[in-house]
Amino acid sequence: MTAASRFEALRKAVNDRLSLAVQTEWGDIPEPLRGAMAYSLNGGGKRLRPVLLLAAHELIAPWDEAAMRFACALEMIHTYSLIHDDLPAMDDDTLRRGRPTCHVVYGEGMAVLAGDGLLSLAMEEMLSVRHPRAFEAAACVARACGVRGMVAGQCLDLSHEGEAPTEELVSAIHRGKTACLLTAPLEAGLILAGADGEQLAAGRLFGLDFGLAFQIQDDLLDLTGDEKLLGKHVGKDEAEGKLTWPALKGPAQARRDMERLTEEACAALEGAFGEKAAFLTGLARESTGRNV
């Protein structure tokens, strides 16, 4: 199986499980909340975070139902973060994945509730998994998306708009708002699979460096990307005075830093897992070289 076909197989498995959940497990969620949640969750996307979790689990052992439920929970958390990020009070975006954003279709209040609903449902999903390491994995995900992780990064991003960027501040923003939620799938997948301390440390380092590189590429695409391919508006970071790595270092140096971080991420995972890491390292290199 090629890397592309393996990714698509994992992505399809996640999509199938999410669709099943919406159809069979969400019947008691009142409308229009259920519709707003489903609209955003089923609105496309690469499903990168759940694929990372399942692939990390496979470094130790084949993924199972527990891993799949955690993978779907992570996609719910990611989707909640996008709904809230698009709100007028945050980034004020009207386009996401080529479609009107949740608040444009359902209104701001229902979009807030849809994000809240997906986050709480994700926590419910993880904590209902019967697995000896489920609590540890859920705690890892909760930290990553919370007030010391993604929410902290979003706070810094919002509260420092228009300021002169510094390396320390931009790094803190990128770690929080992006790298934490790309590290959590690696860590949670490895925890569920029973990884040892050295393997967990390698997974965390891979996730952190990959996450930083991923955000730099995202910022570069906001400068030079094709709006039709991206499915969202471009040029907003510069217009709103966002603190980004290209704004701090310039696009050329930002690209070099992105490539360095990607290779450091790959080296960390290869050091712990050898050839087993090939799918994840290939995915990292492809993701930071993407145009969408």
C-alpha positions in Angstrom: 0.0 0.0 0.0 1.4 3.4 -1.0 1.5 6.3 1.6 -1.3 8.1 -0.3 -3.5 5.0 -0.3 -2.8 4.4 3.3 -3.7 7.9 4.3 -6.9 7.7 2.2 -7.8 4.4 3.9 -7.4 5.9 7.4 -9.2 9.1 6.4 -12.1 7.0 5.0 -12.3 5.0 8.2 -12.5 8.2 10.2 -15.1 9.7 7.9 -17.2 6.5 8.0 -17.1 6.5 11.8 -18.0 10.2 12.1 -20.9 9.8 9.7 -22.2 6.8 11.6 -22.0 8.8 14.9 -24.0 11.7 13.3 -26.7 9.3 11.9 -27.1 6.9 14.9 -25.8 8.6 18.0 -26.9 12.3 17.6 -30.6 11.8 17.4 -31.3 13.3 20.9 -29.3 16.6 20.1 -31.9 19.3 19.4 -32.1 21.2 16.1 -30.6 23.5 14.9 -27.7 22.5 17.1 -27.3 19.1 15.6 -27.4 20.5 12.1 -24.8 23.2 12.9 -22.4 20.6 14.5 -22.9 18.2 11.6 -22.5 20.9 9.0 -19.1 21.8 10.3 -17.9 18.3 11.1 -18.8 16.9 7.7 -17.6 19.9 5.8 -14.6 18.2 4.3 -11.0 18.6 5.6 -8.0 16.3 5.5 -8.7 14.6 8.9 -5.0 15.0 9.6 -5.2 14.8 13.4 -7.2 11.6 13.5 -4.9 10.0 10.9 -1.9 11.0 13.0 -3.4 9.3 16.1 -4.2 6.1 14.2 -0.8 6.0 12.5 1.0 6.7 15.9 -0.9 3.8 17.4 0.2 1.6 14.5 3.9 2.3 15.4 3.3 -0.1 18.3 0.2 -2.2 17.4 -2.7 -2.1 15.0 -5.3 0.5 15.9 -8.5 -0.6 17.6 -11.9 0.8 18.4 -10.6 2.7 21.4 -8.1 4.5 19.1 -10.7 5.2 16.5 -13.0 6.8 19.1 -10.1 9.0 20.3 -9.3 9.9 16.7 -12.9 11.0 16.1 -12.9 13.0 19.3 -9.8 14.9 18.1 -11.5 15.8 14.9 -14.5 17.1 16.9 -12.1 19.3 18.9 -10.4 20.5 15.8 -13.7 21.4 14.2 -14.9 23.2 17.3 -11.7 25.3 17.2 -12.3 26.2 13.6 -16.0 27.2 14.2 -14.9 29.5 17.1 -11.9 30.8 15.2 -14.1 31.9 12.3 -16.4 34.0 14.5 -16.6 37.7 14.0 -15.1 38.2 17.5 -12.1 36.2 16.5 -10.8 36.0 12.9 -14.2 37.0 11.3 -14.0 34.6 8.4 -16.9 33.9 6.1 -15.4 31.0 4.1 -14.0 27.7 5.3 -13.2 24.7 3.1 -14.9 26.4 0.2 -18.2 26.8 2.0 -19.8 29.5 4.1 -18.6 29.3 7.7 -20.9 28.0 10.5 -21.9 31.4 11.9 -22.8 32.6 8.4 -25.2 29.7 7.9 -26.6 29.2 11.5 -25.9 32.5 13.2 -23.3 33.5 15.7 -25.1 32.2 18.8 -25.7 28.7 17.3 -22.1 28.6 16.0 -20.8 29.2 19.6 -23.1 26.4 20.8 -22.0 24.1 18.0 -18.4 24.5 19.0 -19.2 24.0 22.6 -21.2 20.9 21.8 -18.4 19.3 19.7 -15.9 20.0 22.5 -18.1 18.5 25.3 -19.1 15.6 23.1 -15.4 14.8 22.3 -14.6 14.7 26.1 -17.6 12.4 26.6 -16.5 10.2 23.8 -12.9 9.8 25.2 -14.0 9.3 28.8 -16.5 6.6 27.9 -13.8 4.4 26.3 -13.1 1.3 28.3 -9.4 1.0 28.0 -6.7 0.8 30.8 -4.9 4.0 29.5 -8.0 5.9 28.3 -7.9 8.4 31.2 -4.2 9.2 30.6 -4.8 9.7 26.9 -7.9 11.9 27.5 -5.9 14.0 30.0 -3.2 14.5 27.4 -5.8 15.7 24.8 -7.5 18.0 27.4 -4.3 19.7 28.2 -3.4 20.2 24.6 -6.7 21.9 23.7 -7.1 23.8 27.0 -5.8 26.9 28.8 -2.2 25.9 28.6 -2.4 24.7 25.0 -4.6 25.7 22.1 -6.8 28.1 24.0 -3.7 29.8 25.4 -2.2 30.1 21.9 -5.5 31.7 20.6 -5.5 34.1 23.5 -2.0 35.3 22.7 -2.8 35.5 19.0 -5.9 37.6 19.7 -4.5 39.9 22.4 -1.2 40.8 20.6 -2.5 41.6 17.2 -0.8 44.6 15.7 2.3 44.4 18.0 5.8 44.0 16.8 6.5 40.3 16.6 9.2 38.7 18.7 10.6 35.2 18.4 9.5 34.2 21.9 5.9 35.4 21.4 5.4 34.0 17.9 6.8 30.7 19.0 4.4 30.6 22.0 1.5 31.4 19.7 2.4 28.7 17.3 3.0 26.1 20.0 -0.3 26.8 21.5 -2.7 27.3 18.7 -1.3 24.7 16.3 1.5 22.5 17.6 -0.3 21.3 20.7 -3.2 19.9 18.7 -0.8 18.1 16.4 1.3 16.7 19.3 -1.8 15.4 21.1 -2.7 12.8 18.5 0.9 11.4 18.5 0.9 11.3 22.3 -2.6 9.9 22.8 -2.1 7.2 20.1 1.2 6.1 21.6 -0.3 6.1 25.1 -3.2 3.9 24.0 -0.8 1.5 22.3 1.4 1.1 25.4 4.5 3.0 24.2 7.4 3.4 26.6 8.9 6.7 27.8 11.5 7.0 25.0 8.9 6.4 22.4 6.5 8.9 23.9 9.2 11.5 24.1 10.0 11.0 20.4 6.3 11.3 19.5 6.0 14.6 21.4 9.1 16.0 19.8 7.9 15.0 16.3 4.5 16.6 17.0 5.9 19.8 18.3 8.4 20.4 15.5 5.9 19.3 12.9 3.3 21.5 14.4 5.5 24.6 14.3 6.5 23.8 10.7 2.9 23.3 9.7 1.9 26.7 11.1 4.7 28.4 9.2 3.5 26.8 6.0 0.0 27.9 6.8 1.2 31.5 7.3 3.2 31.3 4.0 0.1 30.1 2.2 -1.9 33.1 3.6 0.7 35.3 1.8 1.0 33.5 -1.5 -1.7 30.8 -1.7 -4.5 30.4 -4.1 -7.8 31.2 -2.5 -9.7 28.8 -4.7 -7.4 25.9 -3.8 -7.3 26.8 -0.1 -11.1 27.2 0.2 -10.7 30.3 2.4 -9.7 33.9 2.2 -6.0 34.8 2.0 -4.1 37.9 3.0 -5.9 38.3 6.3 -2.9 37.8 8.6 -1.0 40.7 7.2 -4.1 42.9 7.0 -5.0 42.3 10.6 -1.4 42.5 12.0 -1.2 38.9 13.0 2.1 37.8 14.6 3.5 35.2 12.2 6.9 33.7 11.4 7.0 35.2 7.9 6.2 38.6 9.4 9.1 38.1 11.9 11.7 36.5 9.7 10.6 37.2 6.1 9.2 34.6 3.8 12.5 33.1 2.6 13.9 32.5 6.1 10.5 31.3 7.3 10.6 28.7 4.6 14.1 27.6 5.6 13.0 27.3 9.2 10.0 25.3 8.2 12.1 22.8 6.3 14.6 22.6 9.2 11.8 21.9 11.7 10.3 19.3 9.5 13.6 17.4 9.2 14.2 17.6 13.0 10.7 16.2 13.5 11.4 13.3 11.2 14.8 12.6 12.7 13.2 12.3 16.2 10.6 9.8 15.1 13.1 7.8 13.0 15.5 7.6 15.9 12.9 5.8 18.0 11.0 3.8 15.4 13.3 3.4 12.4 11.6 2.3 9.2 8.2 2.1 11.0 8.2 5.9 11.0 8.2 6.2 7.2 4.5 6.9 6.8 4.4 9.6 9.4 7.7 11.3 8.3 6.5 11.2 4.7 3.2 12.8 5.8 5.1 15.5 7.7 7.2 16.4 4.6 4.1 16.3 2.4 2.1 18.5 4.7 4.7 21.2 5.0 5.2 21.2 1.3 1.4 21.5 0.5 -0.4 24.2 -1.4 -3.7 23.7 0.3 
